[in-house]
Amino acid sequence: MKQKVVIKVALNDQKCRTKALKTAVGVDGVTQASLQQEKSQIEVTGEDIDVVLLTTLLRKSLKRAEVVSVSPVEKKEEKTTSEVAQLQPHPHPFFTPITYYEVSDHQPSCSIM
């Protein structure tokens, strides 16, 4: 189950922010981690995250961490092709397409008898 965890941490300087992100991304199941600096929170998203382990590791590295919320992530419904703009490949002016030829009657030039 995909879930989102919000943890309040002390984000005083750049070093603390870096430690918080490295610690959060190092936990199994984490796919995304982002900082909300104005609220001093880290938001972690992933599959089956061990919240207790994550909080314990953040406490060891930052000395203060408390869980604010744990909630399941809502699945975003994909839009139909008519609503989504179709991207067309942009040809590069220096790109030359590579053509491959298959040789069916290939005789090896070297054979061991």
C-alpha positions as CSV (number, residue, x, y, z in Angstrom):
1,M,0.0,0.0,0.0
2,K,1.4,3.4,-1.0
3,Q,1.4,5.9,1.9
4,K,2.4,9.4,2.7
5,V,4.1,10.2,6.1
6,V,4.6,13.7,7.5
7,I,7.2,14.1,10.2
8,K,8.0,17.3,12.1
9,V,11.8,17.7,12.5
10,A,14.2,20.5,13.4
11,L,15.4,22.0,10.1
12,N,17.8,24.7,11.4
13,D,20.4,24.9,8.7
14,Q,21.5,23.3,5.4
15,K,23.3,20.5,7.1
16,C,20.2,19.4,9.0
17,R,18.1,19.5,5.8
18,T,20.7,17.3,4.0
19,K,20.8,14.8,6.9
20,A,17.0,14.6,7.0
21,L,16.7,13.9,3.3
22,K,19.6,11.3,3.3
23,T,18.1,9.5,6.3
24,A,14.6,9.4,4.8
25,V,15.7,8.2,1.4
26,G,17.8,5.4,3.0
27,V,14.8,3.6,4.4
28,D,13.3,0.7,2.5
29,G,10.2,1.5,0.5
30,V,10.7,5.3,0.2
31,T,10.2,6.6,-3.3
32,Q,10.1,10.3,-2.6
33,A,11.1,12.7,0.1
34,S,10.5,16.5,0.2
35,L,11.0,19.2,2.8
36,Q,8.4,21.8,3.9
37,Q,10.8,24.4,5.4
38,E,8.2,26.9,6.5
39,K,6.5,24.2,8.7
40,S,9.8,22.3,9.5
41,Q,8.4,19.1,8.2
42,I,9.6,16.3,5.9
43,E,7.0,14.5,3.7
44,V,7.9,11.0,2.7
45,T,6.0,8.9,0.1
46,G,6.5,5.2,-0.6
47,E,5.4,1.6,-0.5
48,D,5.0,0.0,2.9
49,I,7.2,2.5,4.8
50,D,8.2,1.5,8.4
51,V,7.2,4.7,10.1
52,V,8.7,3.6,13.5
53,L,12.1,2.9,11.9
54,L,12.0,6.1,9.9
55,T,11.2,8.2,13.0
56,T,13.9,6.4,15.0
57,L,16.5,7.1,12.4
58,L,15.5,10.7,12.1
59,R,15.7,11.1,15.9
60,K,19.2,9.6,15.9
61,S,20.5,12.0,13.2
62,L,18.5,15.2,14.1
63,K,17.7,14.7,17.8
64,R,14.1,15.6,17.4
65,A,11.4,14.0,15.2
66,E,7.7,13.4,15.8
67,V,5.1,11.9,13.4
68,V,2.4,14.3,12.3
69,S,0.4,12.1,10.0
70,V,0.3,8.8,8.1
71,S,-2.2,8.5,5.3
72,P,-2.7,6.4,2.2
73,V,-1.9,8.1,-1.1
74,E,-4.8,8.6,-3.4
75,K,-4.4,7.2,-6.9
76,K,-4.6,9.9,-9.6
77,E,-6.9,9.1,-12.4
78,E,-5.2,9.2,-15.8
79,K,-6.8,11.5,-18.3
80,T,-7.9,10.2,-21.7
81,T,-5.8,10.8,-24.7
82,S,-8.1,13.5,-25.9
83,E,-7.4,15.5,-22.8
84,V,-3.7,14.9,-22.7
85,A,-1.6,16.7,-25.3
86,Q,0.2,14.3,-27.5
87,L,4.0,14.9,-27.6
88,Q,5.5,14.7,-31.0
89,P,9.2,13.8,-31.3
90,H,11.2,16.8,-32.3
91,P,13.7,16.0,-35.0
92,H,17.2,17.0,-34.1
93,P,18.9,18.8,-37.0
94,F,22.1,16.8,-36.7
95,F,20.5,13.4,-36.1
96,T,20.9,10.9,-38.8
97,P,18.7,7.8,-38.5
98,I,20.7,4.5,-38.3
99,T,19.7,1.7,-40.6
100,Y,20.3,-1.9,-39.8
101,Y,20.4,-4.6,-42.4
102,E,20.0,-8.3,-41.6
103,V,22.2,-10.7,-43.6
104,S,20.4,-14.1,-43.9
105,D,23.0,-16.0,-45.9
106,H,26.0,-15.2,-43.7
107,Q,29.0,-17.5,-44.2
108,P,31.6,-17.3,-41.6
109,S,35.0,-16.4,-43.0
110,C,36.9,-18.4,-40.5
111,S,35.9,-22.0,-39.7
112,I,37.6,-24.6,-37.6
113,M,37.9,-28.0,-39.2
